[in-house]
């Protein structure tokens, strides 16, 4: 059996994806407009469209000269996301930050009215934060807790915290929901949260959000420092490290519009 001409095969694949992208940019489009936009002949465009229609990726409105995408591409994308493991994705990014800072990294998710750590990388220093995977901590006194709540509706935040007792872990711990809501406004604006000795004396944490494919905050990633090692002048650097990591993770989860 003769092998297909490689340059011609590549050209055909490129034309298919050009058509898909054009249809993705417009709800429905006719052959004449599509062929002009892609600088392909109408006969070639028609041939590709009919094949894509037969395979279920394109639909045609009756006998009208209008074509649009079906949900089959979405179904394929959704299937690929079933195999995405958040911890595996985060581990690579966390190890990179660990190499740059030698500090502790935590990945946390919302668990009822608390956060739960689902992955961590310990600091390389002797003086470091003591934590365990599976450990729960309050939402109101942790940086991860704050980023998990920052983009939620006020009613959701109030409902989550209604049964929660605000324990004064340190003199800097927030005392009530009103104080937390005020801080969440800032967290949402700046796209990162801080725990400035609110959970433990002498411990500083910074966290940024991870988004799922629907644009919902699904997890938070944090870096923790003993205050004696924290350099305020490097805050923006630490935040950028976290943002880049969370941006990469979010994109691999299917979200392409990370806010910063």
Secondary structure, DSSP 8 states (H G I E B T S, - for coil): -----HHHHHHHHHHHHHHHHHHHHSS-B-HHHHHHHHT--HHHHHHHHHHHHHHTSEEE-TTSS-EEE-SHHHHHHHHHHTT--HHHHHHHHHHHHHHHH--EEEEEEEETTEEEEEEEE--SSSS-----TT-EEESTTSHHHHHHHTTS-HHHHHHHHTT-----SSTTS--SHHHHHHHHHHHHHHT-EEEESSSSTTEEEEEEEEE-TTS-EEEEEEEEEEGGG--GGGHHHHHHHHHHHHHHHHHHTT------
